[in-house]
Amino acid sequence: MDLREYIQEMAKGAKQGSRALAKATSVTKNKALQTMASLLKERISFLIEENKKDIADAQEKGLSTAMLDRLTLNEKRIIEMADGIMEIANLHDPVGEILYMRKRPNGMSVGKMRVPIGVICIIYESRPNVTADATALCLKAGNAVILRGGSEAFHSNKAIVDILKEAVASESLPKSIISFVEYKDRAAIYELVQAEGLIDVVIPRGGEGLIRTVTEHSRIPVLKHYKGVCHVYVDRDCDLKMAEEVCFNAKVQRPGTCNAMETMLVDAAIAKEFLPVMLERFAKAGVTLKGCTKTREFYNDVNPYSEEDLYNEYLDLILNVKIVKDMDEAIEHINKYGSAHTDSIVTTNNQKGLRFLLEVDSSAVMVNASTRLNDGGQFGLGAEIGISTDKIHARGPMGIEELTSTKFIVFGDGQLRQ
């Protein structure tokens, strides 16, 4: 069987399995999820041994320390993975939920109901925990899932998938609702995104290069964000200590994530009071600082930034700092240079906070909170399958509800079109 036939057969099996899963009760789905969590904890030693194969290959290829960290499975991470699945099991099942019913003048009732999307393909890199998170979210929302993980995590992903398939089979659900692409060749991605009519949605998770490749070649709708160029604007009416803590957390807590701050905007009215302390704290934490001309007057160890830098997603301890004359300039800057991912204002002025929420065009806009909080778990969605900066269907962290669609439902008693 060649690659195209392999992908087509897998997608056909997933489509058929999705129809059976769509009819499954919440009890059945939750039991399958609970069994997944239990089996992962029971097989910790097996998963660690399989993960060691990936780690050894990665070390031989000279992958970075950061990449090795994302790839590593240990007992703590496996338990967290299992606990995450239990969280999803405990969430409300959105499938079949009626959003509204409205009576029409002719007596019929028209409403909307949440339904599964069908077959979701996840194309992702590095982190093996995505395999469990994505599968659990898709299952809870009544969707079959096709998983194409990065070759660097092949053994870990396959081991996790085998366990998850065993769990769904224990509840008499078809194993085809969880599929794992065993072809490591990048050509498998091109075949997956051409499977129109069999796969309903593609969700890429990884670097900008992967996401653009998927988007450019796909004949299937793609839910994605290209990058996270996130901002925090420190307003003149802020609590300075709060601003310091929010900005530090947004940049330093985990800089390699898509919701980490890349540019800090500071109101000129408080720059003299705020910046010397803030920049010194960043410098002590190992942050490389790039700033505008005015910023460089407040701290010696600040390099100038280029126009291109303002569009950069550094994913590292590097930060742009710009002084702006007021909130108007801050909002204008964010809407020009941002990636519509996550942006925050620190202010005690409620009117300014509300205006910022209204005028900043991003998938998550915050007042007095770190951008690092834009996350499905932090937002109460359970795990997330990704963050979308698109404006159609899903925007922001994608949890269970975002993995459903809707259909119109009509109750009549013989109404006819006149």
C-alpha positions in Angstrom: 0.0 0.0 0.0 1.5 3.4 -1.0 1.3 6.5 1.1 -1.8 7.9 -0.5 -3.7 4.6 -0.2 -2.6 4.4 3.5 -3.9 7.9 4.3 -7.1 7.4 2.4 -7.8 4.1 4.2 -7.0 5.6 7.6 -9.3 8.6 6.9 -12.1 6.4 5.7 -11.9 4.3 8.9 -11.9 7.5 11.0 -14.9 8.8 9.2 -16.8 5.6 9.7 -15.7 5.5 13.4 -16.8 9.1 13.9 -20.4 8.2 13.1 -20.4 5.5 15.8 -18.8 7.9 18.3 -21.3 10.6 17.5 -24.0 8.3 18.9 -22.0 7.4 22.1 -23.4 8.6 25.4 -21.6 10.9 27.8 -21.3 7.9 30.2 -19.5 5.8 27.5 -17.2 8.6 26.5 -16.3 9.4 30.1 -15.6 5.7 30.9 -13.3 5.5 28.0 -11.5 8.7 29.2 -11.2 7.3 32.7 -9.7 4.1 31.4 -7.2 6.1 29.3 -6.1 7.9 32.5 -5.8 4.7 34.5 -3.8 2.8 31.8 -1.4 5.7 31.3 -0.6 5.6 35.0 -0.3 1.8 35.0 2.1 1.9 32.1 4.5 4.6 33.3 7.6 2.4 33.1 6.7 1.3 29.5 6.1 4.9 28.4 9.4 6.1 29.9 11.3 3.3 28.1 9.7 4.1 24.8 10.5 7.8 25.4 14.1 7.0 26.0 14.4 5.8 22.4 13.3 9.2 21.2 15.6 11.0 23.6 18.6 8.9 22.4 17.8 9.7 18.7 17.3 13.4 19.5 20.7 13.6 21.4 22.4 11.8 18.4 20.9 14.5 16.1 22.1 17.3 18.3 18.7 18.7 19.2 18.7 21.7 21.6 18.3 21.4 25.3 14.9 23.1 25.1 13.7 20.6 22.5 14.9 17.7 24.6 13.0 19.1 27.6 9.8 19.3 25.5 10.3 15.8 24.3 11.0 14.2 27.7 8.5 12.1 29.5 9.0 11.3 33.2 6.7 10.0 35.9 5.5 13.5 36.9 4.6 14.4 33.3 2.8 11.2 32.6 0.7 11.6 35.8 -0.1 15.1 34.7 -1.1 13.8 31.3 -3.5 11.3 32.9 -4.9 13.9 35.3 -5.5 16.2 32.4 -7.6 13.5 30.8 -9.6 13.1 34.0 -10.3 16.8 34.0 -11.7 16.5 30.5 -13.9 13.5 31.6 -15.3 15.7 34.4 -16.2 18.5 32.0 -19.8 19.1 30.7 -20.4 17.2 27.5 -21.5 19.8 24.9 -22.8 17.3 22.3 -26.5 17.5 21.9 -26.8 20.8 23.8 -29.6 23.0 22.5 -28.3 26.6 22.3 -31.7 28.2 21.8 -35.3 27.6 20.4 -37.3 30.4 18.9 -41.0 30.3 17.9 -41.7 31.5 14.4 -45.0 33.3 13.4 -46.1 30.1 11.6 -45.9 28.1 14.8 -42.7 26.1 14.1 -39.8 26.2 16.5 -36.3 26.8 15.2 -33.1 26.3 17.2 -29.5 25.3 17.2 -27.8 22.2 18.6 -24.2 21.4 19.2 -22.9 18.5 17.2 -19.4 16.9 16.6 -17.4 18.2 13.7 -16.5 14.7 12.6 -12.9 13.8 11.8 -10.1 16.2 13.1 -6.5 15.9 12.0 -3.9 17.2 14.4 -0.4 17.8 12.9 2.0 18.7 15.7 5.7 18.7 16.9 7.7 17.7 19.9 5.5 17.4 22.9 4.1 13.8 23.4 1.5 15.1 25.9 -0.3 16.7 22.9 -1.1 13.1 21.8 -3.1 12.5 24.9 -4.7 16.0 25.3 -5.8 16.1 21.6 -7.3 12.6 21.7 -9.2 13.2 24.9 -10.6 16.5 23.8 -11.7 15.1 20.4 -13.3 12.1 22.0 -15.2 14.1 24.6 -16.5 16.3 21.7 -17.6 13.2 19.7 -14.9 13.5 17.1 -12.5 10.9 15.6 -8.9 12.1 15.6 -6.0 11.5 13.2 -2.6 12.2 14.8 0.5 13.1 12.9 3.2 13.9 15.5 6.8 14.9 14.8 9.3 12.2 13.9 11.4 13.2 17.0 8.6 11.8 19.3 7.6 8.8 17.2 8.1 6.0 19.8 6.5 8.1 22.6 3.5 9.0 20.5 2.9 5.5 19.2 3.1 4.1 22.7 0.6 6.6 24.0 -1.8 6.0 21.1 -1.6 2.2 21.6 -2.7 2.7 25.2 -5.5 5.1 24.3 -6.8 2.8 21.6 -6.9 0.0 24.1 -9.0 2.2 26.4 -11.7 3.0 23.7 -11.9 -0.6 22.7 -12.7 -1.5 26.3 -15.9 0.6 26.0 -16.8 -1.1 22.7 -15.9 2.1 20.7 -14.2 1.5 17.3 -10.4 1.8 17.5 -10.5 3.7 14.2 -11.7 6.8 16.1 -8.0 7.2 17.1 -5.5 7.0 14.2 -1.8 7.5 14.3 0.2 8.2 11.1 3.3 6.0 11.2 4.9 7.4 8.1 7.7 9.8 9.2 8.0 11.3 5.7 6.8 14.9 5.5 4.9 13.8 2.4 2.3 12.3 4.8 1.3 15.8 5.8 0.6 16.7 2.1 -1.6 13.7 1.7 -3.5 14.3 4.9 -4.4 17.9 4.0 -5.7 16.8 0.6 -8.2 14.3 2.1 -11.2 16.5 1.4 -14.5 14.9 2.3 -12.9 12.5 4.8 -11.1 14.8 7.2 -13.3 17.8 8.3 -10.7 20.1 10.0 -6.9 20.3 10.3 -5.3 21.8 13.3 -1.5 22.3 13.1 0.5 22.9 16.3 4.1 23.8 16.1 6.4 26.4 14.5 5.3 29.0 12.0 6.9 27.1 9.2 4.8 24.0 9.8 1.6 26.0 10.2 2.2 27.9 6.9 3.0 24.7 5.1 -0.2 23.1 6.2 -2.3 26.2 5.4 -0.8 26.6 1.9 -1.3 23.0 0.9 -4.6 22.2 2.6 -7.9 21.7 0.8 -9.5 21.3 4.2 -10.4 24.1 6.7 -7.4 24.9 9.0 -7.7 26.2 12.6 -4.4 27.9 13.5 -2.3 30.7 14.7 1.0 31.5 12.9 2.8 33.1 15.9 2.3 34.9 19.2 3.6 38.4 19.2 2.1 39.4 22.5 2.1 42.8 24.2 1.6 44.3 27.7 0.8 48.0 27.8 1.6 49.7 31.2 -0.8 52.6 31.5 -0.1 55.8 33.5 -3.0 54.9 35.8 -1.6 51.5 36.8 -0.5 50.0 40.1 3.3 50.0 39.5 4.0 47.0 41.6 1.2 45.0 39.8 2.6 46.2 36.5 6.1 45.0 37.4 4.8 41.5 38.4 2.6 41.1 35.4 5.3 42.1 32.9 7.9 39.9 34.6 5.7 36.9 34.6 4.6 37.5 31.0 8.2 37.5 29.7 10.2 35.3 32.1 7.9 32.6 33.5 8.2 30.5 30.3 9.6 32.6 27.4 9.4 29.8 24.8 5.6 29.8 24.6 3.3 31.5 22.1 1.6 33.5 24.9 4.8 35.0 26.3 5.2 38.8 26.0 7.5 39.9 23.2 7.0 43.7 23.4 6.4 45.9 26.5 4.7 49.2 25.9 5.1 51.9 28.6 3.1 55.1 29.0 5.5 58.1 28.8 3.9 59.6 31.9 5.3 56.9 34.1 8.4 55.8 32.2 10.8 57.6 34.5 9.3 55.9 37.6 8.7 52.5 36.1 11.4 51.6 33.6 14.7 51.8 35.6 13.4 49.2 38.2 11.7 47.0 35.6 14.6 46.9 33.2 17.1 46.1 35.9 14.9 43.2 37.1 14.7 41.9 33.5 18.4 42.2 33.1 19.1 40.3 36.3 16.8 37.5 35.0 18.9 37.2 31.8 16.6 39.0 29.5 18.2 40.7 26.4 16.6 44.1 26.1 16.0 46.0 22.9 14.4 49.5 23.1 13.4 52.7 21.5 15.6 55.8 21.8 13.8 57.1 24.8 13.9 53.7 26.6 17.7 53.6 26.2 18.0 56.8 28.1 16.7 55.0 31.2 19.0 52.0 31.2 22.5 51.5 29.7 22.3 47.9 28.7 19.5 48.2 26.1 20.2 47.7 22.3 18.2 49.4 19.6 15.5 47.4 18.0 14.7 47.3 14.2 11.3 47.6 12.6 11.5 43.8 11.9 12.1 43.1 15.6 8.7 44.5 16.4 7.1 41.7 14.4 9.3 39.0 15.9 8.2 36.1 18.1 11.4 35.6 19.9 10.3 32.5 22.0 13.4 33.4 24.2 14.5 35.8 26.9 14.6 38.7 24.5 12.2 41.7 24.9 11.3 44.8 22.9 10.5 47.9 25.0 8.8 51.0 23.6 7.7 54.2 25.3 4.4 55.5 23.9 2.8 58.8 24.5 -0.7 57.4 25.5 -3.1 54.5 25.1 -4.0 55.6 21.6 -0.5 55.0 20.4 -0.3 51.7 22.3 -3.4 50.3 20.7 -2.3 51.5 17.3 1.1 49.7 17.8 -0.5 46.5 18.9 -3.0 46.3 16.0 -0.1 47.0 13.6 2.7 44.8 14.9 0.8 42.1 16.9 -0.3 38.7 15.7 -3.9 38.9 17.2 -2.9 36.3 19.8 -2.8 37.8 23.4 -2.4 41.4 24.6 -2.9 43.0 28.0 -3.2 46.4 29.7 -2.2 47.1 33.3 -4.4 50.0 34.6 -6.6 50.9 37.5 -8.8 53.0 35.2 -11.9 50.8 34.3 -12.9 52.9 31.4 -9.5 52.5 29.8 -9.6 48.8 30.5 -12.9 48.5 28.8 -11.8 50.5 25.8 -8.6 48.4 25.5 -10.8 45.2 25.4 -13.0 46.7 22.7 -10.3 48.2 20.4 -7.5 45.7 20.5 -8.2 43.1 17.8 -6.8 39.9 19.4 -8.1 36.5 20.2 -7.6 37.2 23.9 -7.4 40.6 25.5 -6.7 41.1 29.2 -6.9 43.7 31.9 -4.4 43.4 34.8 -3.3 39.9 34.0 -0.3 38.2 32.4 -0.5 37.1 28.8 0.8 33.7 30.0 -2.7 33.0 31.3 -4.2 32.6 27.8 -4.5 28.8 28.0 -7.3 26.4 27.9 -6.6 25.0 31.3 -6.3 28.5 32.9 -9.6 29.5 31.2 -11.4 26.5 32.6 -11.7 24.6 29.3 -9.7 21.6 30.5 -6.8 21.0 28.1 -6.7 22.9 24.9 -6.1 21.6 21.4 -4.5 24.8 20.3 -5.1 28.6 20.1 -6.8 30.0 17.0 -6.3 33.6 15.9 -8.8 33.1 13.0 -12.2 34.8 13.3 -14.4 32.1 11.9 -15.6 29.2 14.0 -13.1 29.3 16.8 -11.0 32.1 18.2 -8.6 31.8 21.2 -8.0 28.6 23.2 -9.9 25.7 21.6 -11.5 23.4 24.2 -14.4 20.9 23.8 -17.0 23.4 22.7 -14.7 24.7 20.0 -14.4 21.2 18.7 -18.1 21.0 18.0 -20.1 22.6 15.2 -23.8 23.4 15.2 -26.8 22.5 13.2 -30.3 24.0 12.9 -33.1 21.9 14.4 -36.8 22.5 13.6 -40.0 21.3 15.3 -43.1 21.8 13.3 -46.7 20.4 13.1 -47.2 20.3 9.4 -46.0 23.8 8.4 -45.6 24.4 4.6 -43.8 27.1 2.6 -46.5 29.4 1.1 
